[in-house]
Amino acid sequence: MNVTMEIDGVKFVCSARQASTIDTLCQTRKGGFASVKGYVSSSSGEKADHTVLTRFSTEKLYGRKIKALEALTLNDIAADVAANPKLSALPFGDLTKAFEDRKAKEIESMNKTLDGVRDDARRQSHDRNYARVTDGVKVHFLTEKRGDLTVPVRNADGLPIVKNIMLTVVGISKNVLTEGTHKVVNSGVPVLLSNVMEKHMPKSTKLKTLSLSEDNFDSIVIDGETLMPKEFEGDFS
């Protein structure tokens, strides 16, 4: 059975199971810990148990990360730069400029989000295909390609349909149960610098999103509530 929900002016449909799970997550304590058992990464296939911090303010986290990036110097990441052939081959002047440019771009992007500016294609796609439920919880709609755009699939009433419920978390610890296969990507200098800078950020600023469905985790314990995969299953009808 499908249920229509409206949150912050956004209407969508989901299964009764998903609606109940959304309500449960909204009632959990902010800034609490959760245990996610047997989560399978869609990118690598890795299966792991995660202990995470949940239901926090992304805005406050971005504020902390901006301060950490502003304080980061090229000297702080020198060892990682030296260990990377592509970065270490750059003349010092070029490396310095690339570092400052990339740092400024990342800070600018977070400030743009904090200021509510949503005028680029990536953010507009996110706004079409996801909906915020509450701090640390959002839903991802069932989507389809229409020309160059990815857009939500809509039911007979014109409402988007929830595919997955997503938790935004900060990782505390991870116990790998099954190793995954990580794709080797020939990244350019800007992305390599972003990866190195991220490595030097405080753990409390490192966001991760867990996209939860009926077939990619074993259980979640959050604020005393135990949620099972069946409770995240959609109907898509």
WOUR-V807977 format. One line per field, one symbol per residue. phi: phi as a letter, one per 40 degrees, with the letter a starting at -180 (. if undefined). psi: psi as a letter, one per 20 degrees, with the letter a starting at -180 (. if undefined). Layout:
phi->???
psi->???
This chain:
phi->.cbcbbbfgbcabacdcccccdccccccccgccbbbcgcbcccbgcbacbbbcbfbccccccccccccccccbcccbdcccccbdcccccddcccccccccccccccccccccccgcbccccccccccbbaccadgbabbccbacbgcbcbccbcccgbcbccbbbbcbbcbaabccbcbbcccbcccddcdccccccdccddcbccabbcbbcbbacabbbfgcbbbddcbccbfb
psi->pqppqppkipqrqrrhgggggggghhiqpqkrqqoopkppphhijppqppprprlrohghghghhghhghiprhhhjghhghiogggiipqgggggggghggghggggghhgghikplirhghhgghgiqppgrpjprqpqprqpnciqpqqpqahjjqqppgqpppprppgrpopgpqroppppmqrgggghgggghhjqqhijoqqpoopaijjrgrpoplipppqhhijprhk.
